[in-house]
């Protein structure tokens, strides 16, 4: 194989990886789960992405961010509902994928 063929092969592999990761993210955005948490810490906006981070006393971290697949653009409103020390029934989308720094996204909040 010459340099051009190797470069082309690497490009194809990268495109396949990007497509697979995009599909996983799209499916994960529609995977819904419910759980109960007690908020330990609110971290606020994280970087330029504008996503909020929530740490639960149960040892899991969550995000609160907009969800394009659900047409839900009220992340700031959901974030301000979560107060440290309070217990909530939450609805989440997605999975926790440490390698990609993905957290479950809180899409609904109900006080207990």
N, CA, C and O of each residue as an XYZ file, in Angstrom:
448
protein
N       0.851     -1.182      0.000
C       0.000      0.000      0.000
C       0.890      1.236      0.000
O       1.897      1.299      0.705
N       0.502      2.199     -0.794
C       1.255      3.445     -0.794
C       0.599      4.442      0.169
O      -0.433      4.152      0.775
N       1.205      5.598      0.295
C       0.726      6.599      1.252
C      -0.677      7.071      0.990
O      -1.433      7.307      1.933
N      -1.057      7.220     -0.290
C      -2.406      7.668     -0.624
C      -3.465      6.663     -0.234
O      -4.540      7.034      0.237
N      -3.163      5.380     -0.430
C      -4.119      4.328     -0.069
C      -4.297      4.248      1.445
O      -5.408      4.068      1.944
N      -3.198      4.382      2.158
C      -3.268      4.342      3.630
C      -4.075      5.529      4.151
O      -4.911      5.366      5.040
N      -3.831      6.719      3.605
C      -4.579      7.908      4.013
C      -6.073      7.751      3.732
O      -6.911      8.142      4.545
N      -6.399      7.174      2.568
C      -7.799      6.948      2.227
C      -8.463      5.960      3.167
O      -9.612      6.140      3.569
N      -7.719      4.909      3.513
C      -8.236      3.893      4.432
C      -8.479      4.483      5.817
O      -9.495      4.197      6.451
N      -7.550      5.299      6.278
C      -7.704      5.948      7.588
C      -8.923      6.880      7.568
O      -9.679      6.934      8.538
N      -9.112      7.608      6.469
C     -10.267      8.495      6.344
C     -11.582      7.736      6.410
O     -12.526      8.172      7.068
N     -11.641      6.591      5.723
C     -12.855      5.769      5.743
C     -13.117      5.240      7.148
O     -14.258      5.251      7.609
N     -12.079      4.779      7.827
C     -12.235      4.260      9.190
C     -12.746      5.362     10.113
O     -13.643      5.123     10.920
N     -12.185      6.564     10.002
C     -12.634      7.676     10.848
C     -14.097      8.028     10.574
O     -14.850      8.310     11.506
N     -14.497      8.014      9.321
C     -15.891      8.311      8.987
C     -16.823      7.253      9.571
O     -17.893      7.593     10.077
N     -16.442      5.987      9.511
C     -17.265      4.911     10.070
C     -17.387      5.083     11.581
O     -18.473      4.920     12.138
N     -16.282      5.411     12.245
C     -16.302      5.615     13.697
C     -17.218      6.789     14.052
O     -17.991      6.696     15.005
N     -17.143      7.880     13.305
C     -17.990      9.044     13.569
C     -19.465      8.691     13.406
O     -20.295      9.090     14.223
N     -19.790      7.949     12.359
C     -21.178      7.544     12.133
C     -21.671      6.658     13.274
O     -22.794      6.830     13.748
N     -20.845      5.712     13.718
C     -21.239      4.810     14.802
C     -21.456      5.588     16.100
O     -22.455      5.370     16.786
N     -20.544      6.482     16.442
C     -20.684      7.277     17.666
C     -21.927      8.168     17.580
O     -22.632      8.328     18.577
N     -22.206      8.747     16.418
C     -23.398      9.582     16.245
C     -24.671      8.771     16.431
O     -25.618      9.238     17.065
N     -24.703      7.568     15.886
C     -25.873      6.707     16.051
C     -26.077      6.314     17.510
O     -27.208      6.295     17.995
N     -24.997      6.002     18.206
C     -25.094      5.662     19.627
C     -25.640      6.846     20.416
O     -26.488      6.672     21.291
N     -25.156      8.053     20.111
C     -25.635      9.253     20.804
C     -27.113      9.496     20.525
O     -27.862      9.858     21.432
N     -27.543      9.301     19.273
C     -28.944      9.515     18.909
C     -29.852      8.512     19.616
O     -30.909      8.882     20.129
N     -29.448      7.263     19.644
C     -30.243      6.239     20.336
C     -30.256      6.518     21.835
O     -31.302      6.424     22.477
N     -29.105      6.858     22.390
C     -29.009      7.145     23.821
C     -29.878      8.304     24.251
O     -30.397      8.313     25.367
N     -30.044      9.283     23.375
C     -30.882     10.439     23.704
C     -32.345     10.054     23.845
O     -33.127     10.805     24.430
N     -32.726      8.902     23.321
C     -34.111      8.444     23.396
C     -34.311      7.281     24.363
O     -35.428      6.781     24.500
N     -33.252      6.845     25.032
C     -33.368      5.809     26.059
C     -33.788      6.507     27.345
O     -33.061      7.362     27.852
N     -34.944      6.155     27.871
C     -35.495      6.850     29.036
C     -35.451      5.946     30.253
O     -35.791      4.765     30.178
N     -35.026      6.516     31.386
C     -35.023      5.787     32.652
C     -35.483      6.738     33.752
O     -35.391      7.958     33.619
N     -35.979      6.154     34.839
C     -36.420      6.955     35.981
C     -35.689      6.474     37.226
O     -35.423      5.283     37.384
N     -35.371      7.405     38.099
C     -34.684      7.061     39.336
C     -34.978      8.142     40.378
O     -35.573      9.174     40.068
N     -34.557      7.891     41.595
C     -34.715      8.849     42.690
C     -33.320      9.221     43.187
O     -32.483      8.351     43.425
N     -33.084     10.514     43.339
C     -31.779     10.983     43.795
C     -31.940     12.039     44.876
O     -32.991     12.667     45.007
N     -30.877     12.220     45.644
C     -30.733     13.361     46.529
C     -29.569     14.170     45.981
O     -28.475     13.638     45.792
N     -29.799     15.451     45.726
C     -28.771     16.298     45.126
C     -27.715     16.622     46.173
O     -28.021     17.166     47.234
N     -26.473     16.281     45.862
C     -25.356     16.598     46.751
C     -24.711     17.918     46.352
O     -24.386     18.744     47.205
N     -24.529     18.108     45.049
C     -23.841     19.311     44.576
C     -24.352     19.697     43.194
O     -24.611     18.844     42.345
N     -24.490     21.002     42.992
C     -24.821     21.560     41.675
C     -23.568     22.262     41.178
O     -23.020     23.112     41.879
N     -23.113     21.927     39.999
C     -21.849     22.467     39.522
C     -22.043     23.660     38.587
O     -21.101     24.431     38.404
N     -23.179     23.841     38.008
C     -23.430     24.996     37.156
C     -23.013     24.736     35.726
O     -22.718     23.599     35.356
N     -22.985     25.782     34.921
C     -22.650     25.633     33.504
C     -21.230     25.107     33.369
O     -20.307     25.585     34.028
N     -21.075     24.118     32.507
C     -19.797     23.453     32.311
C     -19.220     23.855     30.964
O     -19.700     23.408     29.923
N     -18.205     24.688     30.979
C     -17.539     25.074     29.746
C     -18.443     25.875     28.823
O     -19.424     26.478     29.257
N     -18.098     25.868     27.558
C     -18.852     26.603     26.552
C     -20.127     25.878     26.138
O     -20.990     26.462     25.482
N     -20.250     24.608     26.518
C     -21.393     23.815     26.091
C     -22.687     24.234     26.773
O     -23.768     23.960     26.252
N     -22.603     24.888     27.918
C     -23.795     25.324     28.622
C     -24.575     24.189     29.258
O     -25.776     24.324     29.488
N     -23.920     23.077     29.546
C     -24.624     21.997     30.228
C     -24.322     22.107     31.718
O     -23.229     22.506     32.119
N     -25.299     21.751     32.516
C     -25.173     21.805     33.965
C     -24.874     20.408     34.485
O     -25.341     19.419     33.921
N     -24.096     20.324     35.559
C     -23.750     19.033     36.151
C     -24.359     18.938     37.546
O     -24.346     19.899     38.316
N     -24.890     17.758     37.851
C     -25.506     17.479     39.153
C     -24.836     16.235     39.719
O     -24.722     15.220     39.032
N     -24.393     16.311     40.967
C     -23.829     15.157     41.654
C     -24.859     14.687     42.676
O     -25.367     15.484     43.465
N     -25.166     13.389     42.659
C     -26.145     12.858     43.607
C     -25.426     12.222     44.792
O     -24.279     11.792     44.673
N     -26.109     12.165     45.936
C     -25.556     11.488     47.108
C     -25.422      9.989     46.869
O     -24.696      9.301     47.587
N     -26.131      9.486     45.849
C     -26.072      8.062     45.515
C     -24.816      7.734     44.701
O     -24.573      6.572     44.376
N     -24.024      8.751     44.374
C     -22.738      8.525     43.725
C     -22.733      8.615     42.210
O     -21.779      8.170     41.572
N     -23.776      9.179     41.621
C     -23.802      9.307     40.162
C     -23.851     10.783     39.778
O     -24.458     11.601     40.470
N     -23.212     11.100     38.680
C     -23.262     12.453     38.146
C     -24.220     12.460     36.955
O     -24.273     11.502     36.183
N     -24.968     13.541     36.817
C     -25.931     13.713     35.740
C     -25.667     15.042     35.054
O     -25.006     15.915     35.614
N     -26.183     15.194     33.841
C     -26.197     16.502     33.196
C     -27.639     16.988     33.156
O     -28.588     16.209     33.243
N     -27.766     18.288     33.025
C     -29.051     18.903     32.714
C     -28.747     19.770     31.499
O     -28.105     20.815     31.609
N     -29.216     19.322     30.349
C     -28.968     20.060     29.119
C     -30.139     19.898     28.168
O     -30.982     19.016     28.338
N     -30.178     20.752     27.179
C     -31.249     20.676     26.184
C     -31.171     19.336     25.455
O     -30.101     18.743     25.320
N     -32.338     18.875     24.985
C     -32.417     17.599     24.270
C     -33.087     17.860     22.918
O     -34.303     18.033     22.837
N     -32.284     17.884     21.874
C     -32.779     18.180     20.527
C     -33.746     17.116     20.034
O     -34.700     17.426     19.319
N     -33.509     15.865     20.409
C     -34.365     14.780     19.933
C     -35.766     14.857     20.536
O     -36.730     14.412     19.913
N     -35.887     15.412     21.731
C     -37.178     15.564     22.399
C     -37.746     16.967     22.217
O     -38.818     17.278     22.735
N     -37.021     17.821     21.473
C     -37.409     19.221     21.278
C     -37.625     19.906     22.629
O     -38.621     20.599     22.841
N     -36.684     19.699     23.521
C     -36.769     20.216     24.879
C     -35.602     21.189     25.096
O     -34.440     20.783     25.098
N     -35.921     22.463     25.275
C     -34.908     23.503     25.348
C     -35.038     24.334     26.627
O     -34.920     25.558     26.591
N     -35.280     23.663     27.750
C     -35.497     24.348     29.024
C     -34.528     23.886     30.107
O     -34.905     23.783     31.275
N     -33.291     23.610     29.730
C     -32.316     23.074     30.683
C     -32.131     23.981     31.898
O     -32.046     23.490     33.024
N     -32.070     25.274     31.692
C     -31.873     26.205     32.815
C     -33.025     26.129     33.807
O     -32.811     26.205     35.017
N     -34.243     25.981     33.304
C     -35.405     25.877     34.193
C     -35.356     24.592     35.015
O     -35.678     24.604     36.203
N     -34.956     23.483     34.391
C     -34.837     22.218     35.132
C     -33.718     22.304     36.162
O     -33.852     21.788     37.271
N     -32.620     22.951     35.800
C     -31.475     23.056     36.707
C     -31.822     23.823     37.975
O     -31.437     23.406     39.067
N     -32.543     24.938     37.856
C     -32.857     25.742     39.042
C     -33.844     25.050     39.972
O     -33.953     25.425     41.139
N     -34.570     24.041     39.475
C     -35.486     23.284     40.334
C     -34.729     22.379     41.300
O     -35.258     22.029     42.355
N     -33.511     21.999     40.961
C     -32.738     21.039     41.758
C     -31.939     21.769     42.828
O     -31.000     22.503     42.519
N     -32.310     21.566     44.083
C     -31.643     22.222     45.212
C     -30.817     21.201     45.991
O     -31.245     20.063     46.184
N     -29.650     21.610     46.431
C     -28.767     20.728     47.201
C     -29.463     20.258     48.471
O     -30.095     21.048     49.171
N     -29.342     18.957     48.765
C     -29.928     18.366     49.953
C     -31.352     17.870     49.776
O     -31.863     17.161     50.642
N     -32.006     18.222     48.679
C     -33.385     17.792     48.436
C     -33.413     16.515     47.609
O     -32.478     16.202     46.872
N     -34.531     15.777     47.757
C     -34.716     14.493     47.074
C     -35.717     14.666     45.933
O     -36.725     15.358     46.076
N     -35.420     14.021     44.787
C     -36.240     14.179     43.592
C     -36.427     12.846     42.874
O     -35.557     11.976     42.897
N     -37.587     12.716     42.236
C     -37.805     11.643     41.265
C     -37.474     12.287     39.917
O     -38.075     13.292     39.538
N     -36.520     11.704     39.202
C     -36.097     12.296     37.943
C     -36.289     11.312     36.788
O     -36.259     10.094     36.966
N     -36.484     11.877     35.618
C     -36.515     11.106     34.387
C     -35.276     11.504     33.601
O     -34.981     12.690     33.448
N     -34.555     10.509     33.105
C     -33.301     10.749     32.396
C     -33.327     10.117     31.012
O     -34.079      9.179     30.749
N     -32.487     10.654     30.139
C     -32.235     10.017     28.860
C     -30.752      9.712     28.767
O     -29.931     10.353     29.423
N     -30.421      8.730     27.950
C     -29.014      8.415     27.698
C     -28.415      7.427     28.663
O     -29.100      6.832     29.496
N     -27.110      7.269     28.526
C     -26.325      6.329     29.329
C     -25.120      7.047     29.905
O     -24.733      8.119     29.440
N     -24.540      6.443     30.916
C     -23.259      6.907     31.444
C     -22.165      6.184     30.667
O     -22.045      4.961     30.749
N     -21.367      6.940     29.913
C     -20.247      6.389     29.152
C     -19.001      7.159     29.578
O     -18.729      8.231     29.038
N     -18.232      6.626     30.550
C     -17.077      7.356     31.078
C     -16.045      7.736     30.013
O     -15.488      8.833     30.057
N     -15.788      6.845     29.067
C     -14.776      7.102     28.041
C     -15.083      8.371     27.243
O     -14.170      9.099     26.855
N     -16.352      8.629     27.003
C     -16.776      9.804     26.227
C     -17.213     10.967     27.114
O     -17.619     12.008     26.597
N     -17.141     10.814     28.438
C     -17.635     11.810     29.400
C     -19.110     12.115     29.184
O     -19.538     13.267     29.263
N     -19.885     11.062     28.907
C     -21.330     11.187     28.759
C     -21.992     10.820     30.072
O     -21.603      9.854     30.728
N     -23.004     11.604     30.452
C     -23.790     11.343     31.644
C     -25.255     11.250     31.232
O     -25.650     11.740     30.174
N     -26.056     10.607     32.091
C     -27.486     10.631     31.837
C     -27.987     12.056     31.979
O     -27.565     12.783     32.878
N     -28.897     12.459     31.082
C     -29.417     13.820     31.059
C     -30.771     13.856     31.758
O     -31.683     13.116     31.388
N     -30.904     14.710     32.762
C     -32.165     14.873     33.476
C     -33.121     15.688     32.611
O     -32.859     16.850     32.301
N     -34.253     15.049     32.221
C     -35.223     15.734     31.349
C     -36.519     16.082     32.074
O     -37.331     16.844     31.551
N     -36.723     15.531     33.274
C     -37.909     15.870     34.080
C     -37.556     15.741     35.554
O     -36.806     14.849     35.949
N     -38.112     16.652     36.370
C     -37.813     16.721     37.801
C     -39.125     16.797     38.577
O     -39.993     17.607     38.252
N     -39.273     15.952     39.606
C     -40.419     16.007     40.505
C     -39.911     15.952     41.931
O     -39.180     15.031     42.293
N     -40.287     16.924     42.743
C     -39.884     16.946     44.154
C     -40.570     15.839     44.915
O     -41.716     15.496     44.625
N     -39.870     15.274     45.896
C     -40.452     14.254     46.775
C     -40.690     14.815     48.149
O     -41.176     14.106     49.030
